[in-house]
Amino acid sequence: MNMKRLLYISCLLIAVSCAQKLDNSYFIPGMDGDAVNPDQNISGPSTPDVILPNQVKVMSFNVRVGSENGTDPQDWPARRKSVKPLLTKENPTVIGLQEALKHQMDYISLEMEDYGAYGLGRDDGKASGEIMAIMWNKKQVSCDRMGTFWLSPTPDEVSLGWDAGYKRTATWGEFTVLATKQKFFYLNTHVDNTGNLARVQSIALIKEKIKELNPYGFPVIVTGDFNAGLEHAMFEPFGEWLFDARSTAPITDTKPTYHGFGKYSTKIDHIFYCGLEPLEYETVTKTYEGVTYISDHYPITALFELKGSANPDDPQAPGNYGDMTEEDLPLNDYNEPPYSDGGYGDLKEEDYPLE
């Protein structure tokens, strides 16, 4: 190989390396650190987790918007084959999805035939735009009521809230455990990544809407991509009545939830609750079907014991939650201190048009 050709290849390799380093760097400024690597121990289906009759397992999963026929290795067609084995193994009672477009919801619903699904597109209240969907295992629970509201001053209509960069929604459902007839209220959301007023007002609105929609005080679970760590002031209304599952479960971890396909390390996805007993929290980093990253977020799960009564005359009492510090659970190779005011810019619908 002559010197000129060798120099050309060297320059090309340097250019590719730089391009890879900069890819997705706009998602979370300043988080261009060490890669967060998944656990490669699982490559296919495995035995589903056992959920006892008095237990509820929830999952929060930002699937990342994706085109239906894209060829990029990080796009939906390259990632979707890992969804069914992941969900089959985790066996969640209820799932909260963020950023799912209609074709992604259609795919997941077709693959997971034992699950019901509900959600409205945030852009038109029908099927356009990202869907903050909820799915439920029909063998474990029934969904008795459900609905969607927008994170805005006019929550009952399609609307953009305050200084938000995008329309945002929350999807909710009232569920009954088939084996025990116990009830619980579940809400899934995706809080804005740029509008500070919108973030603060969204949390306050969610609290008020839960009080309105859950008048009998059934146990509450809230999941979502909140685009912020728990130290953010926006969570103050939640601190008055909800617990954080990661902080309070006896079995837990401190792994980041947003990794940007292995480039970042921050905790912006959360599971809150009251009226239940937390048993286990997990940031799911296992891989399936050879897919290194199922999304740019890791799914998170929490297993609860339903101890509260479903009797409308015996409402659940709320309580404060306390976030654990890094000293409580030492950092490991997968963890970095939480990054306040974290978030990233959503892809536009033009980038991934609906059919």
N, C-alpha and C positions, 0 to 999 in steps of 0.2 A: 504494500500500500504506500503510495507516494505521500510526501509531506503535505501537499496541498489538500489532498482528499482527507487525510487525518485531521487537519486543522478544521475543515468544513464539518466533519462529523462531531468533533469536540464542541464546536460552537452550537451545533444543532442540539446536542444533548443538554448543554447549559440553558438554551432557550426553553426547551421542554421542561426542564426542572423548575425554572423560574415561573413558567406558566402554571405548572401544577401547584406551586406554593401560593400563588395569588388567587387561584380558583376558589370561589366562595368567600374570600376574605372580607367582602363587604357585609356579610351577614352579621358578625359581631365584631366591631372595631376593637383592636387590641388583643383579640383572642387567637392570634396566629401562632399558637404554641405547639407543643409536642402532640403527635397524633394520639388519638384515643382508640385503642385497638379492641375489637370484639373478642369474645371467647370462641375459639374455633373448635371446641370439643364436640359439638353436635352438628351433623351434616344432613340429617334427615328426620323423618317422623320418629316419635318416641311415645311412651305411654302417657296419656293425658293425666294431668294433676287431678287428685281426688278432692272434690269439694263436698263436704259433709252437709246434711240437710239444714243444719243451723248456721251455715257459713255462706258468705257472699264474697266472691273474688271479682275485683274490678280492674280494668286495664285502661290506661290513657295512652293513645297511640297517634302521634302526628305522622301520617303516612307520606307526607310531602306530595304536593301536586305533581302530576306527570302526564305527558302526552300518551295517547293510546297506542301509537305506533312508533315511538321514538327509538332511535338506535344507540343513543348515548348509554354507556354502561351504568350510569347513575339514574337513568330514567325508569319509569314505571315498568315497561315490558321486561327489563332485566331484573327487576326486584320482586315482581308480583308473585312469582312461583314460591317464594319463601313464606308468603302470608298464611296459607292454609296450614302447613306444618307448625308454624309458630303458634297460631291460635288454637290448633288442635292440642298441642302440648300444654299450653298455659291453661286452656279450658276455662276462660273467664265467664263469670255469670253475666256481667254487663261490660260492654266495651264503649269507650268514648273515642271517636275518631276525629281528628282535625285535618283540615286541608284536602279532604277527599272530594274529587270531582265526580260527576255522575257516573262516568264510565268506570272509575275506580270502585265506587260503591256497588255498581252492577257486578263487577268481577268478584268482589269479596262476598257479596250476598249469594252469588251462584256457587262459589266454592264452599261456603259455610251454610249449608242448607238447614242446619238445626237452629239457626239464629234468625230472629226477626230483626228488622231494621227500620229506622225512621230518621228523617232529616230533610231540611229544606235548603235550597241554594241561597246563599246570602245576598246575591245580587238581584233576585226577582221574587224570592219567596216560593220558588218552584224548584227548578233544576239547574239554574244558571249560577255558576260560581262555586266557590268552596262550600262544602257541607260539613257542619259540625254535627256529625251523625252519632246516634246511639244504636247499638246492637245488643240483643239479649238472647241468652240461651233458653229456647222455648221448653227445654226439658227440665230446667231449673226454676224459671220464673215466668210469670205473665206480666205484660205491660198493660195496666188498667187505664192510664191516661198519659197523654204526651203532648208536647207542644214546643214551639220555638219563639223566642223573642229576640229583638235586635238590641245591641248594646248602644243605646242612644236615648235622648230625651223622649223619643216617641217609640218605645220598645215594641209596640204591637203592630207596627208597619215597617216595611222595608225602608231603612234609613241609615244615614251615616252619622255616627255619634261624635259630638264635640269636635276635638281637633284630630280625630283618628285619620290614619292614612287609608284605611279600607273599611268597608262595611263589616261589622262583626256580629256574631249571633251566639246565643246560648240555647241548647236543646235539652229538654228535661223529660223525665218520665216518672210515673208512680208505679212501683212494682210490688207484686205479691210472690213470696216464695211458695212454690207449689206444695212442698212437703210439710211446711209448718204454718202456712197462711199468714206469716209475718210480713209486714209491709215496710218499704223504705222508699225514700225520694232520692232521685239521682239527677245530677245536672252536669253537662259537658260543655266546655266553652273554649274560645281562643281569643285572648285579650290582645288589643292592638300593640304594635311594636314601636310606634313612634310618638303618638299623641299622649303626652303625660297627663293632661286633664282627662282624656278619654280612659286611660288606665285606672286612674283613681275613681272616676265616676262609674266605671263599669263594675268594679268590685262592690261599690255601694249599692248599685242597681241590682246586682245578682243577689245580694243579701235581702233586699226588700222584696224581690220577686219570689224568692224561696219562702219567705214568710207568708206571702199572698197565696202561692200555689200549694203550700204544704200546711194548711191551717190546723191540721190535727197533730202536728209535731212528730210525724214519723221520722225515724233515723235518716240522716242526710249524708250523701256522698257527693262531692264536687270534684271533678277532674278537668284537666285542661292544659293547654300550652299557654302559660301566663306571660311569657316573654320577660320574666324577671325572677330574680332570686327572692327567697323569703324575707330577706332583710329589707326589701323595698317597702317604703311607707304606704304604698297602695294597698297592702294586705291588712292594714290596721282594722278595718271593719270585720274581717274574718277572724282576727285574733281575739275578738270579743266573744266568739261563740263556736268556732270550729277548731279542731285539732289537725295537725299535719301528720299524715301517716308515716312518712319517712322518719320523723323525729321521735315518734312515740311507739312504733312497733318494736317488740322485743327482738325480732330478727329483722335486720335492715342492712343498708349499705350507704356509702357516701359517693357513689359513682355519679358522674355527670349524666345529664339526660340529652343535651344537645351537643352533637359532635361535628356537624357539618361534613359528613363523610370522612371522619377521622382527623379533622383539622383543628377542632376546638374542644373546649372542655368546660361546660357550665351547666347549672341546674335551673332550668326554667319551666319544667313540667312538674306538676304537683297533684297530689291527691289529698283532699281535706275531708273531714267527717265529723259527725257527732251522733251520739246515741248507739254506737257500736263499739266492740272491743277489737282493737287491731291485733292481729296475730303475726303478720309478716309483710314486709315491704321488699320489693325487688326492682332494680333497674335491669331489664332483660337484655343482656349483651350476647346471648348465644346466637349462633348462626345456623341457617337451614338451607339445604339444597345448594350449597356452595356460594350463597349470596353473602358477601362480606358485610354489607350494610343494607338492611331492609328499608332504611330511610335515613334522613339526616338527623333524626332523633332516635334514641332508644325508647322502645315502649317501657312503661312502668306499670307495676301491678301492686295491689294491696289485697291481702286476705283478711276478712273481718268475721267475727262471730256476732250474730244478731242476738243481742240480749234484751233489747227493748221490746215492750209490748206493742202489739198492733191495735190495741184498744184505743179508739179516739178519745176516750175519757182519761187516758193515761199518757199524756204527751211526753216527749223526751226532753230532758233538760240539757241545754247547751253548755259549753265550757270553753275555757281558754286553751290554746295550744302553745307549746313551747318548741321552738326550732333548736335542734341539737347544734352544738358548735363543733368545729373541726377537731377540737381537743377531745371531745367525747368519743369520736370514732376517727382514729388517725388516718391521714391520707395514705393512699397507696399509689401504685403506678397508674391507676385509672383516674385519679382524682386531683382536682385543683380547688383552691378556695372559690366559693361562689362569686360570680361576677354580677354586681348590681347593675340595674338598668339594662340587662341583656335583651337582645332581640335581633331580628333580622328582617330584611325586606321581602315581602311575599312576591312571588312571580305574578305577573299580570295575566289576565285571561287571554290576551293576545299571544302570550308566549305558549300557553297550552290551551288552545281553543276547544270548546265543547263541540261535540258532533252536531 
